[in-house]
Every structure is written in C-alpha cells, then in structure tokens.
Amino acid sequence: MIDEAEDTAAAVAVIRPDYPEPLWIQAVNLINREIAAGILKPGMRLPPERELCQQLSISRVTLRKALTKLVEDGVLSASHGRGWYVAETARAAGTSGTEFPNSLESFTETAARMGLSAGSLVLRAETRPATLDQAEELSIAPGTPLFHLERVRLLDNVPIALDVTRIPAQMAPSLTEADFAEDSLYEKLAEAGIEPLRADATIEAREADATVAEHLDLVEGKPVLVMRQVAVDRSERPLFVSTITYAGDRYRLRTFFARSR
C-alpha cells in the first residue's frame, strides 16, 4: 500500500489465502489498519487498482468488493475516473482504536484472525418445537422444529462466552449429525447452502447469574456482556437467533462510527 519495499512486503503477508477469513475482508482489515496507523491519511488517493492487486496478490473482483465495502462504511470515497480516496472522516475512525471492520464472522474465523485456537464445550444440541416467542422472532409457525445449540466457547482452552443458538431444523437437517465440539456452525450452514448476509445485534451489560458464572468460571454477579443477534439472508429472511454471553474481562468489542457526508 506504500512505497517502501519492506513495508509493501509486510502488507502482502497480511493477505493469507489459507485463512478462513475471505480475502476481501482481509483487504478491508488491512486498509482500515493502515488508516488507523496514519499510513493512509484523510484525502489521500490510494494506488491504482492494478498496483493494489499486485501488492495484495488478489484479483480485481476481490479488490473491488473490499473497496466498495469501505465506501459503504464511510472509510473511502470513489471519484469516477480518478480513483479511490481516504474519506475526510476516516481519521475519526482510526483514532477510535478500530482494528477490525464490522464484518460478520464466525467465532472460529475470529479466533483464526487473532492467531488463537477455537474450541467448544457442547452443553446441548437437540431439536425441540418452537415456542410462541421463538417462532415470532424467527418468523415461523409455533411448533416448528428448532435446532438448539448451546456451547461454551473457548479460546486457547479459556472459556470466553456462553453461546445459545436456535435455527429452524429444516434449513440444515445435517446439523444434528455435526460434532460442534470441533465443527463451525457457519461452515455447516454454508455446506447446506445457507449464507448469512447480516446480523442485527443488541449488546447490554448484565451481572453473571449462577449458570453463566459456572460455565465461564466467574464469580456470580461479575459483569458480562450479552449480545443478541438475529442473522438474516439476502432476502431478509431470519436464519437463526443467537444469545452470546461474554465474560466481561475477557472480551473487547471494537467498532467505529463515521459521519455521513
């Protein structure tokens, strides 16, 4: 992304085809980090697309997907016939401590990006009829079979979160045969042709109850972060609902806010 050969080599090394994270997301992450570090400054023009593709060892289609995402996030702006520019508001995003964009990724993908080993302790994996409230949040009929998956999520064998997910069983019947102590839910859904596009999330602070404290090795009453997500596909159809309770002292959420122009 910059002229010095040694820095360019370091940038290229960040794009790893062997990572589970898609190449375009890795490119988004790289550009965000360079803006946060002040290497790319507000108003600065990015190198030509052909040069960027060569530096990052990605195709133009992949690069365009990354750049378009950054424009949508307010990080870059596009000038027809002139190229891509760092938005004037991008400095605010960088100085907030942003390290990664708001990308929807699985726990396994997050762990891989951080260089950690993901694991799970499965507490429950069973199919039960949907209650009235569960049916309403997933826009299905009451009594529809729901696959319930409850896991303690681990990073390098340290309990990080309690994850409870509900998904209509008919969407991916093979889920009942998976070993979620090792398997990724997102990967199993992808095998069934299900691709989450977006997850609408709410996050709030609570005190750990007895159950959460036991599973996350906490003292009851300690602070936890509870994130509730509803994942949808491209047609806005609800796919699954997850409630993830994070140990407050083992998890940090990083995001950014940009003013629209």
Sequence and secondary structure as in RCSB ss.txt:
>XXXX:A:sequence
MIDEAEDTAAAVAVIRPDYPEPLWIQAVNLINREIAAGILKPGMRLPPERELCQQLSISRVTLRKALTKLVEDGV
LSASHGRGWYVAETARAAGTSGTEFPNSLESFTETAARMGLSAGSLVLRAETRPATLDQAEELSIAPGTPLFHLE
RVRLLDNVPIALDVTRIPAQMAPSLTEADFAEDSLYEKLAEAGIEPLRADATIEAREADATVAEHLDLVEGKPVL
VMRQVAVDRSERPLFVSTITYAGDRYRLRTFFARSR
>XXXX:A:secstr
  S HHHHHHHHHH  TTSSS HHHHHHHHHHHHHHTTSS TT B   HHHHHHHHT  HHHHHHHHHHHHHTTS
EEEETTTEEEE TTHHHHHHTT  S S    HHHHHHHHT  EEEEEEEEEEEE  HHHHHHHT  TT EEEEEE
EEEEETTEEEEEEEEEEEGGG GGGGG  TTT  HHHHHHHTT    EEEEEEEEEE  HHHHHHHT  TT EEE
EEEEEEE TT  EEEEEEEEEETTS           
